[in-house]
Amino acid sequence: LQAQFAPPDVAHELTRAESLDRLCAELDVQIGLTVQKPDPGSIAGTRLRGVAEAAGFRLAPGGRFEYVQEETGAILYTLQNLRPDPFTAESLRLTATNGVVFLLDVARCADPVRTFDQMKMAAKRMATTLGAELVDDNHRPLDDAALATIRKQVTGATDALRAVHIEPGSPRALALFNA
């Protein structure tokens, strides 16, 4: 081609990329709610799978359960083993776990606050059904006041994303916050 080439200023582009990376690190918020059986209790894998599937989760190839929005196919939140072992059909049939973690990736869902409310109710129901406790990352019980505080954090993270023109669950958010 008979054209001139004007390359971008590499230093400027590197600065922009580093700035975007810092911004994404600041705004990358995941909220976890743990359903845990008190020691020395455990949850049989077959029981867990039955309760999870009855609640609308499906076992995904990545070793976790996913709660998917039917209309869009978007993953709203996930359910994973409290232990580092991924869930498989075989492991659920043969083993037990002491708990599971509900995980919400704020940037990747279209309505994070409503999704948090939905996830919170699902976690409470599962805890009740399994005779377990709803606890935080430090294994302290979560009461309604603590859950309200977490909801405020979700609201704050959602507002922070929108302030920099990243709509949660949008194609831009999905590209920037790739799972």
Order of alpha helices (4+ residues) and beta strands (2+ residues): alpha-beta-beta-alpha-beta-beta-beta-alpha-beta-beta-alpha-beta-alpha-alpha
